[in-house]
């Protein structure tokens, strides 16, 4: 009944800066000095010449930095700021729409530009709970490192994270992470352990560097099994007069024996070799598999849920068993290097894969070849530009450019990317289609003005999107392609103010305006805002660190997408059942404490429960959000 987060924490007696990167970086630039700094760290010796193990002797690095020749090592996170954001939706800044519980299906509120321009499975409802293989942390430790995190959410919504890493030799490290979720149903549970979400995930990882520093190997294997008891939401009172919203444990739901499983297994290998000084060749290998299933009996209680949209049964009259298996192999080879302040990269990539459903006669297969490259120029430590591009033969591409300075960040992305395999071909018990959709077009501009001062910070920002030929799921729960363009203008602002470095007020807010011929297929709240006020200060000669405060969040009313559990997809609400997710302010209380290297959180969700004119709020049509409940958690890192 526990969850393990893949985050690691340690003790740093300072708070997070209100804006910007909160991770403390350890540069490796001073490597001329002898082996005492060979890892980018000086030996930590106390007055008795005994090695002191801790956050400064336990560093991690990321594959993306190795690949871009920006070799950084980061100290494990020890900050209290945002520590009470333990579940994935909270960690995103509450920018996901879920079904009101940890581990439930979720989609981002705002449109997200894809990084992959080729074919994907199309089953992304549980991506939020899966760690991608290229985001794994690789460690360099002077002693065995273990981090344990336990979170006990009210209503038996529990998570556990366990992480271990150690150096076998000075240049070879091995480790693993374990993550679990056990989240009891918030709607109509029939026993204490009647879980809505059960997740078990693990990652084994290793990193190796040759004695002459010319060869680097990063590899990991991950497996995630995410099982969800799908309920279909609360039966609307207009369908069943005895069904009421906001009764939680006593709610009447559509489905009682439906189960969805998302099983993923990934093998990832990155390796590079320095052929000449400043010039490397590299290779990336991926083997990925995603198996998705949905099973339910079609008895007198559950059948009416599916009859609302499509009463026809294509495969089985008495039960629904939809199984889809997506697999792919990927090989990328390339070279990279540095010419003074300019980094360059060129690559060729080949992907092959297929999607196979249990009722498909022939699988949906694909073979994709692409070429691309990247450039980065560093004018100074704080001024740089980046550009990257990829062309997928014959007609998809992605171009991205970025400019970064102390005062301004600007990004432009232009892409033409493929619809998903599921959108092109699907054979389920309730829906089926075979489509020939065009590629989806995107133009995106993003900008941030940075005005950071000692006691306050303000960062206005804007995102502009133009989308053409967008593929979505319509009111009939069918994959469809928009015929017109959609234009999105999303201005926003992030602010931070503090008094004497102890009392803080932080806010972020966004406004969304959507126009164009296909504007109605994007359901985004017009106003989105998060704000919090908290006190943050050390006590008792810095033996105790305390952060206590109240935070609020708000989304204006909008007709949010509904969710189909059999297809594991969010879709547009029908014109005859347009459910309005009303605007509702949510207030939480939080207390974060650190004693030595141990951190403890206390959070009371929805402290304004039953204090307004309505008894609660919705997150998705027919799915209510959390009522008032208490969560506690602990993080305990060990460095020897």
N, C-alpha and C positions, 0 to 999 in steps of 0.2 A: 504494500500500500504506500509505496514511497517512490520518489523520482530522483534521478541523479542528473544534475545539470552538467553540461560539458564545459562550464565556465570554471575557472580556478581563481582563488582569491588569496591574498596575503595582506600583511599590515603595512600601510603607508600613512604616516600621521598628517596627511593633508587631504583636503576635500577635492572632489572633481571640479575642474574649471567649468563654469556654466555652459560654455559653448566650445565645440571643437573636440578634438581627439582626447579622450580621457585616459588612454593607456600611456604609461611611461615607457619611453623607448630607450634602449641602450644601443648606442652607435658602435659600429665596428671599425670606425675610421682610424683609430689609433693603433692599428695592428703592426706598426713598425717596431713597437716595443717588443721586447722579448716574449717568451712564452707565458710570462705572467699575465699577458693581456690577450692571449691567443683566442679567447672566446668573446672578446669585447668587454671583458670584466676584469677588474683588478682583484687579486686575492683578498678575501675578507678575513682579516686576522684581528682578534681582540687583544687586549693588553697582556693576556697570558699566552699569546702565540697559538691559541687554539682556533681552528676553523669555525666560523659562525655560519651555520646553514640557515637559509631563510629566503625571502623573496628575491634578494639580489644574487643568490647563487642558483636560482631556478628560473631560467629564461625559456621562452618559446619563440618559434619563428613560423612563418607561413610560406606555403609554396608560391603564392603570387609574388612575393617579394624576391624569392630566389630566382624565379623566372624572369623578372624584370631587372635583375642585377641591382636591386635596392635592398641589400642584405641588412635586415634589422633584427634585433632580438628584443622581445618585450618582457617586462616583468609581469608576473602573474597579478591579476587584479586584486587589490586589497581595499578598494574604496567602498564607503557606505552609500554613496550616491546611487540611486536606482536599485539598491540591493533588494528592496521589497518588490521589485518587478521580477517575479520568479517564473511566472507562466509565459509561454511564447507570445500570446497576444499582448500582454502588458509590456514585454520587452520591445515590441514593435512600436511602442508609443500609442497603443490602442488603435492602430490603423488597420486592423483586420475585422472583418465581419465573420463571426463564428455562430455556433448554435447554443451559446450560453454556458459552455462547460469546457474544462481543460480536455484537450484531445479530440474535440469535435471538429467536423469539417469547417474549413475557413478559407476565405479569399480576401485579398487586399481590397480596401475600400477604393483606392485610387488605381488608375491604370498603371501597370508596370511594364516598361520597355524590356523585351526579352533579350538575353545575351545569346541564347541559342537560336540561330536563324534556320536551322534545319528541323527535321521532324522530331517531335517529342510524343510521349504517350497520350497526352491530353488529360490524364488523371492527376490533378494537382491539388485536390481538396485537402490532402494531408501533408503537402510539402513543408508546411510550417513546422512540423514535428520531426523532420528528417534532416540530418546533417549531411551536406554535400561533401563529396570526397575531396574536393580541392580547398575546403575550408578547415581541414583537420589541423590541429596544432601539433607541431613537432618540437620536442623539448631538448634542452641542453642543461643537464643538472649536475651539480657537484655532489649531490646526495640523493637517495631515493625520495621521490615526491609523491604524496598521496593527498587527494582532496576529497572530502566527503561533504555532501550537501543533502539535507533532508528537509522537505517542506510538507507540512501537515495542514491542508486546507479544510475549512469548515465544510461540513457535509461529506467528509471522507473523500476529498479531492486531493490526492497525495502524489508526490513526486520524489524521486531519489536520483542523485547523480554521484557517481564514483569515478575518480580519475587517478591513474597511477602512471609514473614514468621514471626511468632511471637510465643512466649511462652505463653501458656494459664496458666500453672503453671511452677514452676522452672524445672520440669522434663517431661513436656508434651508440644510439639511444633506442630503447624500445619502450612501449607503453600501451595502455588500453583505456577505454572509457566505457562505462556502463550507464545506461539511462532507462528509467522505468516510469510509467504513469499508471496509477490506479485511481480512476475518478468515478465515484458513485454517481448514478443518475440524479440529476436535479429535478427531473419530472417523473413522477410515478414509480419510484423504486419499490420493490416488494420485499427487500431484505437489506441487511447492513452492507453486504458485499455485492449488491446488485450493480455492477459497474457499467457505466456507459462507455468508457475508454480504458483499454488495457494495452499498454505499449511496453515492449522489451526491445532494447537496441544496444548493440555493442560495436566498438571499433577497435581493431588492433592496428597499431602503426609503428613504423620504424624509420629511422633516418641514419644515413651513413655518409661519411666523407673520407676519402682516401688520405693516406699519410702525406702525399704531396699536394693535397687540396685541389687536384684537377678533376676528380670524379665525385659527383654527389648523387645519392639515391634517396628518394622519398617514396614510401609505399604504405598503403593501408588497405585493410579489408573491413567492410562494414555490413551489418545485417540489421534490419529493422522490421519488426512485425507489429503492426498497429491495427488493433481490433476494436471495432465500435459497434455497440448495440444501437442500431438505428431505430428511431421512434416515429419519424414522420411529422413530428410537431404535435401541438395540442389540437384536438378536434375543435373546429370553430363552433361557437354557440349557435350560429345560424344553421349548422348542420345537425347538431345534437344539443337540444335545449338544456340538457343536464350537465353539459360540459362548461366549465368556467375557466377563464384565464386567471393567472396569479394565485392558483391554489397549490402549485409546486408539487409536493409529494402526493397530493390527492388529484392531480391533473389527469384528465382522460386523454390518452394519446392514441394515435392511429395504429402503430405497430408495436408488438410485444415480443416477437420472436425473430426479428430481422437482424442479421449480422453482416457487417462489411469488414473485409480484411484487406489491408494494403501491405504486401510483403516485398521488401526490397533487399537486394544483395548487390554489392558493388566491390569490384577490385580496381584499384587505381595505383599506377606506378609512374613516377616522374624521375627521369635521370638525365644528367648532363655531363659533358666532358669538355674540358678546356683544351682545345687543339693548339691554339696559340695564345699568348698573353692578351687578355681582353677580348677573346673570341671563342665562343662555345657552341657546340652542337648539342641538341637536346631531343628527347623522345618522351611522349606521353602516351600511356596505354590505359584504356578503360574497358572494363567488361561489366555491363549493367543489366540487371533484370528487375522488372517490376511486375508482380502478379496481383491482380485485383479481383475480388470476388464479392458478390452480394447474394445472400440466401434468405429466403423467407417462404413460409407456407402461405397460400392464398385462401385462408379460411374466411368465415363470415365477418370477422372483425377487421382483417387487414385488406381484403379484396376491395372494399369501397374506396380505400385510399388511392389505389391505382386506377380504379374505374373513373375517377374524377377527370382524368386526362386522356386515357386510352384504354377502354375496356377490352380491347382485343388482346389475346394471348398468342404470341407467335410460336412459342416453343413448348410450353407446358401449361396446362389449364389449372393445375392444382398447386403449383409452386413456382417460384422464380429463382433460378440459379444462373446468375450471370458471372462468367469468369473470363477475364482478359489478361493475356500474358504479353508483356512488351519486353524485348531484349535488344541489346545493341552492343557492337564492338566498335571501338574508336582507336585509331592510331594517328598521332600527330608527330611529325618530324620537322625540325627547323634549326636555324642558327640564330645567334644573337651576340651582341657585343657592345662595346663602348668606344666611341671616338671622342675623346675629351669629355665635354659635358653632355654629349648626345648619345642616347641609347637607341639601338635599332634591333629589329627582330623580323624575320621572314619565316613562313611555315607553309606546309602542305598538310591537309587533314583528310582522312578517309573514314567515313562512318558507314556501317551496314547494320541493318536490323529489321525487325518485323513485329507487327502486332497480330496476335492470334486470339480470337474469341472462341468459346466452346461451341458456338453455333455458326461460325464462319466456315464456309467450304474452303476458301483460299485465304491465307493470311495477307495482311497489308504489309508489303515489304518495301524497303527503300535502300538505295545505295547512293551515297552523297560524297562528292569530292569538292574540296574548297581550298583556296589559297588565301594568304593574308599576311599582314605584318603590322608592326608598331614602331612608333618613334616617340622619344621623350627628350626634351631639352631642358636642362636646369640652368637658368640664367644666374641664379644664386640659390641659397638655401631655402628662401621663401618664395621665389619666383620660378615657375616652370610651366611648360606646356606639354601636352600629351596628345597623341593621335594614334588611332588603330583602325584597321579595316579588315574585312573578310568578304570574299566573293565566292558564293556557292554556285557551281555550275549546274544548270544553265542560267537561272534567273533570280537568285536571291542574294542579298548583300547586306552588310552593316558597316557604317562609317561612324566613328565617334571621335570627337575632338574636345579637349578640355584645356582651360587656362586657369592657373591658380596663382594668386598673389595675396599679400597680407590684407588687401582691402576688397578684393573681388574674386569670385569664382564663377566661371561660365562654362557650360557644356552644350554641345550640339550633337544630336544623333539623327542619322537618316538610315532607314532600314526597309528592306522588303523581305519578309520572312514567311515561312510555310505554315499553313494550318496544321493542327495536330492530327495524329493518326486516328484518334477517336472521332474527330470531327469529319474526317473523310470517309471512314467506313466503320459501321457499328451494327451488331446483330444482338439485340437483347430481347427479353421476353415481352417487353412492353413498347419498345421503340426500335426502329431499324432504319438505316439509310445508307446510301452510297452516293457520295458527292464528288464533284470536280471543281472545287473552289480555287479561285485565284489566290496568289500570294497577297499578304496583308502589308499595306504601306504605312510607314510612320515617319513623321518629322517631329522632332522634339528639341526644344530650347529650354535650358534651365540656367538660372542665375541667382547668385547670392551676394549681397553687399555686406561686408563685415565691418562693423563699428564696435570694437571691443575696448573698454576702458577699465580702470581699476575697480570701480564699484558698480558698473553697469555695462550692459552689452545689448545691442539691438542689431538684428540681422534680417532685413527685408529680403524676400526671395520670391521668385516667380517660376512657374512651369507652364509652357505652352506646348500643347500637343495637336497634331493634325493626323487623323487616322482615316485610312481609306480601305475599303473591302474587308472591314473587320468581321470576324467570324464569332458568333455567339450562340446561345441557346434561347430560342424564342418562347412565346407564350404557350406553345404546344409541346415544349420540351424537345424540340427538334433542332439540330444544328442548322444554322442559317447564315448567309453572308449579306452584310449591309450593302445596299446599292449606292449610298451617298457617303459623303465625308462627314466626320465629326471634328469639331474644333473645341479644344478645352483651354480655358484661361484660368490658372490657379495661382493667384497671388497669396502670399503668406508672410508671417513674421515670427521670429523667435526673439524673446527678450529675457533678460536676467538683471535683477537688481539685488544689491545686498547692503545691509547696514552693519558696519563695523566687522564685516567678514563673518557674521554669526547668524543674522536673520536674512533669509533669501526668499525672493519671489521670482519664479520662472514661469514663462508662458509661451505657448506656440499656438498659432491660429491660422486657418486657411479659408479662403472663399473660392468657390468653384462656379464658373459660368461655362455652360456647354451649348454650342450652337451647331447648325449644319443639318443636312438631310437625315443623318442617322444619329442625331443627338439623343433620341429617346431610348436607345439601347444601352446607354451608360447611366446607371443609377448611382449617383454620388450625392451625399448630403451637401447642401449649399454652404453650410457653415460647419466647421470642425474646429474644436478648441480643447486644449489641455492647459491646466494651470495649477500651480501648487505654491504654498507658503510653508516654510519650515525653518526650524532652528537647528543649527549645526555647530557643535563646539566640543572640544575636549574637556574632561573634568578630572579631578583628583590627580593633578600633576601628570596629565596625559596618559593615565592608566585606563581611562574609560572614555570612549568616543560615542557621542550620542547625536542622533538626527531624528527630530520629531516634527511632524507637520500634518497638514491636511491638503489634499489635492482634489481637483474636480475636473470632469471632462464632459463634453457636450457635442452632440451631433444634431443638427437641425432635422426636422421631419423630412423623410423621403420614402419613396416606394422601393425599398430594398429588394434585391433579388431573392427569390425563394430557392429552396433546396430540394433536389430529387435524390434520395438515398440509393435507389436502384442503379442509377447512372453515375452517382457520386459527382454531380454537377450542379452549380448554381444556374438559375435560368430566370428570364423575365416573367414577372407576374402577368397573368391573363387580364384582359380588359374588364372581365366580369368579376374579378376577385382581387382588385387592387388594394392590397393591404398596406396601410400607411404606418410605417415605423415612426412613431411620434418623437419629436424632440424632447429630451428628458435630461436634466442635469444629474450627474452621479457624483457623490462625494465619498471619499475614502479617508480614513485616518491611518497613519503609518508611524512606526517607531523602529529605527535601525540602531543597533548597539554593537560596538566592538570592544572586546576585552582581550588584550594581547593580540593573538591572531584569530580568535574565534569571533564570528559575527552571528548576531541573532536578529531576526525580524519579527515584528508583530504588525499585522494589518487588519483593520476592520473594514470590510467591503460594504459599500452602500449604506453609510451611516444615516442618510436621509430616507431610508426605507419607511414607507407608510407615513411620511411627514408632508407629502404633497397631495394635490387633489386627485392623483391617480395612485394606485397601490404598487406600481412597479413599471418596468420598461421592457421593450422588446429589442432584440438584436437582429433577428431575422423573422420574417412572417411566421407566426404561430410558435415561435421559440422565445421564451422570456429570458431576461438577463438574471444575474445573481441577485438574490435578496440579501439582507444584512447577515453577514457571517464573519467569523474570526479565523484568520490564518496565522500560523507561526512557522518559523523556519530557522535553520542553523547551518552555518558553513564552518568547517573545521579542517584547515590545511595542516599537513605534517611534512616537515622538511628533512627528516632523518629517520 
